[in-house]
Amino acid sequence: MDDKQAVILNYEHIEYKWLSFNEAIEYLTLPGNNEVLTFVEKHFVRNTPTKLLHIGK
């Protein structure tokens, strides 16, 4: 994560926070979103995705 990354909000948002996966899970209110974050962390952060999931530049 780049702490200097510019964040652009649209009309639907008024603020943002950079959070770890565990912190983000604590903020979630919609059922099932914790499973999504856990999946993303497991398969895309802690492990390298397979070449089939890479997006070309």
PyMOL Python script that loads the backbone (N, CA, C, O; Angstrom):
from pymol import cmd

cmd.read_pdbstr("""\
ATOM      1  N   MET A   1       0.854  -1.172   0.000  1.00  0.00           N
ATOM      2  CA  MET A   1       0.000   0.000   0.000  1.00  0.00           C
ATOM      3  C   MET A   1       0.900   1.234   0.000  1.00  0.00           C
ATOM      4  O   MET A   1       1.886   1.301   0.734  1.00  0.00           O
ATOM      5  N   ASP A   2       0.551   2.180  -0.812  1.00  0.00           N
ATOM      6  CA  ASP A   2       1.289   3.432  -0.898  1.00  0.00           C
ATOM      7  C   ASP A   2       0.575   4.493  -0.072  1.00  0.00           C
ATOM      8  O   ASP A   2      -0.531   4.913  -0.413  1.00  0.00           O
ATOM      9  N   ASP A   3       1.209   4.923   1.011  1.00  0.00           N
ATOM     10  CA  ASP A   3       0.590   5.932   1.892  1.00  0.00           C
ATOM     11  C   ASP A   3       0.349   7.256   1.182  1.00  0.00           C
ATOM     12  O   ASP A   3      -0.439   8.077   1.653  1.00  0.00           O
ATOM     13  N   LYS A   4       1.009   7.470   0.069  1.00  0.00           N
ATOM     14  CA  LYS A   4       0.875   8.728  -0.671  1.00  0.00           C
ATOM     15  C   LYS A   4      -0.162   8.620  -1.800  1.00  0.00           C
ATOM     16  O   LYS A   4      -0.382   9.584  -2.533  1.00  0.00           O
ATOM     17  N   GLN A   5      -0.792   7.458  -1.939  1.00  0.00           N
ATOM     18  CA  GLN A   5      -1.774   7.235  -3.001  1.00  0.00           C
ATOM     19  C   GLN A   5      -2.924   8.225  -2.880  1.00  0.00           C
ATOM     20  O   GLN A   5      -3.519   8.366  -1.812  1.00  0.00           O
ATOM     21  N   ALA A   6      -3.232   8.899  -3.959  1.00  0.00           N
ATOM     22  CA  ALA A   6      -4.357   9.839  -3.971  1.00  0.00           C
ATOM     23  C   ALA A   6      -5.666   9.052  -3.976  1.00  0.00           C
ATOM     24  O   ALA A   6      -5.827   8.093  -4.731  1.00  0.00           O
ATOM     25  N   VAL A   7      -6.577   9.464  -3.138  1.00  0.00           N
ATOM     26  CA  VAL A   7      -7.897   8.836  -3.070  1.00  0.00           C
ATOM     27  C   VAL A   7      -8.913   9.843  -3.580  1.00  0.00           C
ATOM     28  O   VAL A   7      -8.979  10.974  -3.099  1.00  0.00           O
ATOM     29  N   ILE A   8      -9.708   9.419  -4.563  1.00  0.00           N
ATOM     30  CA  ILE A   8     -10.713  10.297  -5.139  1.00  0.00           C
ATOM     31  C   ILE A   8     -12.086   9.749  -4.776  1.00  0.00           C
ATOM     32  O   ILE A   8     -12.432   8.629  -5.152  1.00  0.00           O
ATOM     33  N   LEU A   9     -12.861  10.535  -4.049  1.00  0.00           N
ATOM     34  CA  LEU A   9     -14.191  10.121  -3.623  1.00  0.00           C
ATOM     35  C   LEU A   9     -15.238  10.689  -4.563  1.00  0.00           C
ATOM     36  O   LEU A   9     -15.086  11.797  -5.077  1.00  0.00           O
ATOM     37  N   ASN A  10     -16.310   9.922  -4.788  1.00  0.00           N
ATOM     38  CA  ASN A  10     -17.422  10.448  -5.592  1.00  0.00           C
ATOM     39  C   ASN A  10     -18.541  10.904  -4.660  1.00  0.00           C
ATOM     40  O   ASN A  10     -18.364  10.925  -3.442  1.00  0.00           O
ATOM     41  N   TYR A  11     -19.663  11.259  -5.212  1.00  0.00           N
ATOM     42  CA  TYR A  11     -20.773  11.807  -4.432  1.00  0.00           C
ATOM     43  C   TYR A  11     -21.338  10.819  -3.399  1.00  0.00           C
ATOM     44  O   TYR A  11     -22.047  11.233  -2.482  1.00  0.00           O
ATOM     45  N   GLU A  12     -21.038   9.545  -3.535  1.00  0.00           N
ATOM     46  CA  GLU A  12     -21.576   8.541  -2.605  1.00  0.00           C
ATOM     47  C   GLU A  12     -20.753   8.412  -1.332  1.00  0.00           C
ATOM     48  O   GLU A  12     -21.179   7.728  -0.401  1.00  0.00           O
ATOM     49  N   HIS A  13     -19.595   9.044  -1.263  1.00  0.00           N
ATOM     50  CA  HIS A  13     -18.693   8.870  -0.132  1.00  0.00           C
ATOM     51  C   HIS A  13     -18.272  10.214   0.436  1.00  0.00           C
ATOM     52  O   HIS A  13     -18.135  11.197  -0.293  1.00  0.00           O
ATOM     53  N   ILE A  14     -18.069  10.244   1.755  1.00  0.00           N
ATOM     54  CA  ILE A  14     -17.631  11.483   2.393  1.00  0.00           C
ATOM     55  C   ILE A  14     -16.283  11.333   3.099  1.00  0.00           C
ATOM     56  O   ILE A  14     -15.668  12.334   3.467  1.00  0.00           O
ATOM     57  N   GLU A  15     -15.816  10.096   3.294  1.00  0.00           N
ATOM     58  CA  GLU A  15     -14.528   9.889   3.945  1.00  0.00           C
ATOM     59  C   GLU A  15     -13.994   8.506   3.609  1.00  0.00           C
ATOM     60  O   GLU A  15     -14.707   7.674   3.049  1.00  0.00           O
ATOM     61  N   TYR A  16     -12.725   8.264   3.957  1.00  0.00           N
ATOM     62  CA  TYR A  16     -12.110   6.961   3.752  1.00  0.00           C
ATOM     63  C   TYR A  16     -11.088   6.715   4.851  1.00  0.00           C
ATOM     64  O   TYR A  16     -10.676   7.645   5.544  1.00  0.00           O
ATOM     65  N   LYS A  17     -10.679   5.458   5.010  1.00  0.00           N
ATOM     66  CA  LYS A  17      -9.614   5.071   5.934  1.00  0.00           C
ATOM     67  C   LYS A  17      -8.850   3.924   5.292  1.00  0.00           C
ATOM     68  O   LYS A  17      -9.448   3.066   4.642  1.00  0.00           O
ATOM     69  N   TRP A  18      -7.532   3.902   5.471  1.00  0.00           N
ATOM     70  CA  TRP A  18      -6.743   2.736   5.112  1.00  0.00           C
ATOM     71  C   TRP A  18      -6.778   1.807   6.326  1.00  0.00           C
ATOM     72  O   TRP A  18      -6.435   2.217   7.435  1.00  0.00           O
ATOM     73  N   LEU A  19      -7.188   0.569   6.118  1.00  0.00           N
ATOM     74  CA  LEU A  19      -7.304  -0.401   7.209  1.00  0.00           C
ATOM     75  C   LEU A  19      -6.646  -1.710   6.838  1.00  0.00           C
ATOM     76  O   LEU A  19      -6.557  -2.064   5.662  1.00  0.00           O
ATOM     77  N   SER A  20      -6.184  -2.428   7.852  1.00  0.00           N
ATOM     78  CA  SER A  20      -5.733  -3.797   7.619  1.00  0.00           C
ATOM     79  C   SER A  20      -6.975  -4.652   7.357  1.00  0.00           C
ATOM     80  O   SER A  20      -8.100  -4.200   7.571  1.00  0.00           O
ATOM     81  N   PHE A  21      -6.772  -5.866   6.903  1.00  0.00           N
ATOM     82  CA  PHE A  21      -7.916  -6.739   6.659  1.00  0.00           C
ATOM     83  C   PHE A  21      -8.706  -6.985   7.945  1.00  0.00           C
ATOM     84  O   PHE A  21      -9.937  -6.956   7.928  1.00  0.00           O
ATOM     85  N   ASN A  22      -8.019  -7.224   9.044  1.00  0.00           N
ATOM     86  CA  ASN A  22      -8.722  -7.475  10.310  1.00  0.00           C
ATOM     87  C   ASN A  22      -9.495  -6.246  10.770  1.00  0.00           C
ATOM     88  O   ASN A  22     -10.616  -6.372  11.261  1.00  0.00           O
ATOM     89  N   GLU A  23      -8.914  -5.063  10.620  1.00  0.00           N
ATOM     90  CA  GLU A  23      -9.629  -3.839  10.988  1.00  0.00           C
ATOM     91  C   GLU A  23     -10.845  -3.628  10.092  1.00  0.00           C
ATOM     92  O   GLU A  23     -11.912  -3.237  10.565  1.00  0.00           O
ATOM     93  N   ALA A  24     -10.679  -3.887   8.804  1.00  0.00           N
ATOM     94  CA  ALA A  24     -11.797  -3.711   7.862  1.00  0.00           C
ATOM     95  C   ALA A  24     -12.942  -4.655   8.194  1.00  0.00           C
ATOM     96  O   ALA A  24     -14.106  -4.263   8.116  1.00  0.00           O
ATOM     97  N   ILE A  25     -12.631  -5.887   8.561  1.00  0.00           N
ATOM     98  CA  ILE A  25     -13.673  -6.849   8.921  1.00  0.00           C
ATOM     99  C   ILE A  25     -14.481  -6.345  10.108  1.00  0.00           C
ATOM    100  O   ILE A  25     -15.691  -6.562  10.163  1.00  0.00           O
ATOM    101  N   GLU A  26     -13.830  -5.675  11.061  1.00  0.00           N
ATOM    102  CA  GLU A  26     -14.534  -5.127  12.217  1.00  0.00           C
ATOM    103  C   GLU A  26     -15.509  -4.010  11.822  1.00  0.00           C
ATOM    104  O   GLU A  26     -16.512  -3.803  12.505  1.00  0.00           O
ATOM    105  N   TYR A  27     -15.228  -3.292  10.735  1.00  0.00           N
ATOM    106  CA  TYR A  27     -16.077  -2.187  10.277  1.00  0.00           C
ATOM    107  C   TYR A  27     -17.261  -2.653   9.436  1.00  0.00           C
ATOM    108  O   TYR A  27     -18.232  -1.914   9.272  1.00  0.00           O
ATOM    109  N   LEU A  28     -17.190  -3.861   8.907  1.00  0.00           N
ATOM    110  CA  LEU A  28     -18.214  -4.325   7.965  1.00  0.00           C
ATOM    111  C   LEU A  28     -19.573  -4.476   8.625  1.00  0.00           C
ATOM    112  O   LEU A  28     -19.679  -4.875   9.785  1.00  0.00           O
ATOM    113  N   THR A  29     -20.610  -4.149   7.864  1.00  0.00           N
ATOM    114  CA  THR A  29     -21.964  -4.312   8.375  1.00  0.00           C
ATOM    115  C   THR A  29     -22.813  -5.228   7.507  1.00  0.00           C
ATOM    116  O   THR A  29     -23.823  -5.749   7.979  1.00  0.00           O
ATOM    117  N   LEU A  30     -22.432  -5.438   6.253  1.00  0.00           N
ATOM    118  CA  LEU A  30     -23.219  -6.305   5.375  1.00  0.00           C
ATOM    119  C   LEU A  30     -22.807  -7.761   5.544  1.00  0.00           C
ATOM    120  O   LEU A  30     -21.617  -8.073   5.507  1.00  0.00           O
ATOM    121  N   PRO A  31     -23.772  -8.655   5.729  1.00  0.00           N
ATOM    122  CA  PRO A  31     -23.451 -10.080   5.872  1.00  0.00           C
ATOM    123  C   PRO A  31     -22.711 -10.595   4.641  1.00  0.00           C
ATOM    124  O   PRO A  31     -23.066 -10.271   3.507  1.00  0.00           O
ATOM    125  N   GLY A  32     -21.687 -11.395   4.878  1.00  0.00           N
ATOM    126  CA  GLY A  32     -20.935 -12.014   3.789  1.00  0.00           C
ATOM    127  C   GLY A  32     -19.697 -11.250   3.370  1.00  0.00           C
ATOM    128  O   GLY A  32     -18.803 -11.829   2.753  1.00  0.00           O
ATOM    129  N   ASN A  33     -19.617  -9.963   3.687  1.00  0.00           N
ATOM    130  CA  ASN A  33     -18.445  -9.194   3.274  1.00  0.00           C
ATOM    131  C   ASN A  33     -17.179  -9.632   3.995  1.00  0.00           C
ATOM    132  O   ASN A  33     -16.086  -9.514   3.443  1.00  0.00           O
ATOM    133  N   ASN A  34     -17.306 -10.131   5.209  1.00  0.00           N
ATOM    134  CA  ASN A  34     -16.116 -10.614   5.911  1.00  0.00           C
ATOM    135  C   ASN A  34     -15.516 -11.820   5.195  1.00  0.00           C
ATOM    136  O   ASN A  34     -14.295 -11.967   5.150  1.00  0.00           O
ATOM    137  N   GLU A  35     -16.371 -12.690   4.630  1.00  0.00           N
ATOM    138  CA  GLU A  35     -15.866 -13.832   3.869  1.00  0.00           C
ATOM    139  C   GLU A  35     -15.154 -13.369   2.599  1.00  0.00           C
ATOM    140  O   GLU A  35     -14.156 -13.965   2.193  1.00  0.00           O
ATOM    141  N   VAL A  36     -15.663 -12.312   1.975  1.00  0.00           N
ATOM    142  CA  VAL A  36     -15.027 -11.779   0.765  1.00  0.00           C
ATOM    143  C   VAL A  36     -13.636 -11.242   1.098  1.00  0.00           C
ATOM    144  O   VAL A  36     -12.672 -11.549   0.396  1.00  0.00           O
ATOM    145  N   LEU A  37     -13.522 -10.449   2.155  1.00  0.00           N
ATOM    146  CA  LEU A  37     -12.213  -9.907   2.532  1.00  0.00           C
ATOM    147  C   LEU A  37     -11.236 -11.016   2.919  1.00  0.00           C
ATOM    148  O   LEU A  37     -10.059 -10.957   2.563  1.00  0.00           O
ATOM    149  N   THR A  38     -11.709 -12.012   3.636  1.00  0.00           N
ATOM    150  CA  THR A  38     -10.860 -13.134   4.018  1.00  0.00           C
ATOM    151  C   THR A  38     -10.359 -13.868   2.779  1.00  0.00           C
ATOM    152  O   THR A  38      -9.190 -14.246   2.716  1.00  0.00           O
ATOM    153  N   PHE A  39     -11.237 -14.073   1.789  1.00  0.00           N
ATOM    154  CA  PHE A  39     -10.870 -14.730   0.534  1.00  0.00           C
ATOM    155  C   PHE A  39      -9.818 -13.910  -0.216  1.00  0.00           C
ATOM    156  O   PHE A  39      -8.820 -14.463  -0.679  1.00  0.00           O
ATOM    157  N   VAL A  40     -10.030 -12.605  -0.339  1.00  0.00           N
ATOM    158  CA  VAL A  40      -9.091 -11.737  -1.056  1.00  0.00           C
ATOM    159  C   VAL A  40      -7.724 -11.766  -0.380  1.00  0.00           C
ATOM    160  O   VAL A  40      -6.698 -11.898  -1.048  1.00  0.00           O
ATOM    161  N   GLU A  41      -7.713 -11.643   0.934  1.00  0.00           N
ATOM    162  CA  GLU A  41      -6.428 -11.676   1.645  1.00  0.00           C
ATOM    163  C   GLU A  41      -5.720 -13.008   1.431  1.00  0.00           C
ATOM    164  O   GLU A  41      -4.520 -13.030   1.158  1.00  0.00           O
ATOM    165  N   LYS A  42      -6.439 -14.111   1.550  1.00  0.00           N
ATOM    166  CA  LYS A  42      -5.840 -15.442   1.418  1.00  0.00           C
ATOM    167  C   LYS A  42      -5.297 -15.696   0.020  1.00  0.00           C
ATOM    168  O   LYS A  42      -4.183 -16.199  -0.127  1.00  0.00           O
ATOM    169  N   HIS A  43      -6.066 -15.357  -1.008  1.00  0.00           N
ATOM    170  CA  HIS A  43      -5.712 -15.751  -2.368  1.00  0.00           C
ATOM    171  C   HIS A  43      -4.951 -14.691  -3.162  1.00  0.00           C
ATOM    172  O   HIS A  43      -4.323 -15.019  -4.169  1.00  0.00           O
ATOM    173  N   PHE A  44      -4.991 -13.429  -2.735  1.00  0.00           N
ATOM    174  CA  PHE A  44      -4.347 -12.387  -3.513  1.00  0.00           C
ATOM    175  C   PHE A  44      -3.295 -11.600  -2.748  1.00  0.00           C
ATOM    176  O   PHE A  44      -2.500 -10.888  -3.363  1.00  0.00           O
ATOM    177  N   VAL A  45      -3.268 -11.706  -1.422  1.00  0.00           N
ATOM    178  CA  VAL A  45      -2.258 -10.990  -0.641  1.00  0.00           C
ATOM    179  C   VAL A  45      -1.218 -11.960  -0.100  1.00  0.00           C
ATOM    180  O   VAL A  45      -0.017 -11.742  -0.260  1.00  0.00           O
ATOM    181  N   ARG A  46      -1.674 -13.020   0.535  1.00  0.00           N
ATOM    182  CA  ARG A  46      -0.736 -13.978   1.129  1.00  0.00           C
ATOM    183  C   ARG A  46      -0.169 -14.958   0.113  1.00  0.00           C
ATOM    184  O   ARG A  46       0.889 -15.544   0.344  1.00  0.00           O
ATOM    185  N   ASN A  47      -0.856 -15.141  -1.004  1.00  0.00           N
ATOM    186  CA  ASN A  47      -0.395 -16.044  -2.064  1.00  0.00           C
ATOM    187  C   ASN A  47      -0.352 -15.292  -3.382  1.00  0.00           C
ATOM    188  O   ASN A  47      -1.110 -14.345  -3.591  1.00  0.00           O
ATOM    189  N   THR A  48       0.527 -15.714  -4.260  1.00  0.00           N
ATOM    190  CA  THR A  48       0.587 -15.132  -5.592  1.00  0.00           C
ATOM    191  C   THR A  48      -0.501 -15.780  -6.438  1.00  0.00           C
ATOM    192  O   THR A  48      -0.570 -17.007  -6.516  1.00  0.00           O
ATOM    193  N   PRO A  49      -1.350 -14.980  -7.069  1.00  0.00           N
ATOM    194  CA  PRO A  49      -2.396 -15.557  -7.928  1.00  0.00           C
ATOM    195  C   PRO A  49      -1.782 -16.329  -9.090  1.00  0.00           C
ATOM    196  O   PRO A  49      -0.670 -16.025  -9.524  1.00  0.00           O
ATOM    197  N   THR A  50      -2.500 -17.319  -9.590  1.00  0.00           N
ATOM    198  CA  THR A  50      -2.020 -18.069 -10.742  1.00  0.00           C
ATOM    199  C   THR A  50      -1.927 -17.145 -11.949  1.00  0.00           C
ATOM    200  O   THR A  50      -2.557 -16.087 -11.973  1.00  0.00           O
ATOM    201  N   LYS A  51      -1.154 -17.535 -12.941  1.00  0.00           N
ATOM    202  CA  LYS A  51      -0.987 -16.707 -14.139  1.00  0.00           C
ATOM    203  C   LYS A  51      -2.296 -16.486 -14.856  1.00  0.00           C
ATOM    204  O   LYS A  51      -2.449 -15.480 -15.549  1.00  0.00           O
ATOM    205  N   LEU A  52      -3.246 -17.390 -14.713  1.00  0.00           N
ATOM    206  CA  LEU A  52      -4.543 -17.227 -15.365  1.00  0.00           C
ATOM    207  C   LEU A  52      -5.322 -16.043 -14.813  1.00  0.00           C
ATOM    208  O   LEU A  52      -6.214 -15.521 -15.482  1.00  0.00           O
ATOM    209  N   LEU A  53      -4.993 -15.611 -13.592  1.00  0.00           N
ATOM    210  CA  LEU A  53      -5.697 -14.488 -12.977  1.00  0.00           C
ATOM    211  C   LEU A  53      -4.985 -13.155 -13.165  1.00  0.00           C
ATOM    212  O   LEU A  53      -5.491 -12.120 -12.731  1.00  0.00           O
ATOM    213  N   HIS A  54      -3.809 -13.165 -13.810  1.00  0.00           N
ATOM    214  CA  HIS A  54      -3.061 -11.925 -14.021  1.00  0.00           C
ATOM    215  C   HIS A  54      -3.726 -11.102 -15.128  1.00  0.00           C
ATOM    216  O   HIS A  54      -4.221 -11.644 -16.116  1.00  0.00           O
ATOM    217  N   ILE A  55      -3.722  -9.815 -14.939  1.00  0.00           N
ATOM    218  CA  ILE A  55      -4.262  -8.889 -15.928  1.00  0.00           C
ATOM    219  C   ILE A  55      -3.094  -8.260 -16.660  1.00  0.00           C
ATOM    220  O   ILE A  55      -2.196  -7.695 -16.035  1.00  0.00           O
ATOM    221  N   GLY A  56      -3.102  -8.356 -17.982  1.00  0.00           N
ATOM    222  CA  GLY A  56      -2.000  -7.794 -18.781  1.00  0.00           C
ATOM    223  C   GLY A  56      -1.956  -6.291 -18.701  1.00  0.00           C
ATOM    224  O   GLY A  56      -2.975  -5.635 -18.486  1.00  0.00           O
ATOM    225  N   LYS A  57      -0.761  -5.747 -18.876  1.00  0.00           N
ATOM    226  CA  LYS A  57      -0.589  -4.291 -18.820  1.00  0.00           C
ATOM    227  C   LYS A  57      -0.625  -3.713 -20.209  1.00  0.00           C
ATOM    228  O   LYS A  57      -0.498  -2.500 -20.377  1.00  0.00           O
TER     229      LYS A  57
END
""", "prot")
cmd.dss("prot")
cmd.show_as("cartoon", "prot")
cmd.util.cbc("prot")
cmd.orient("prot")
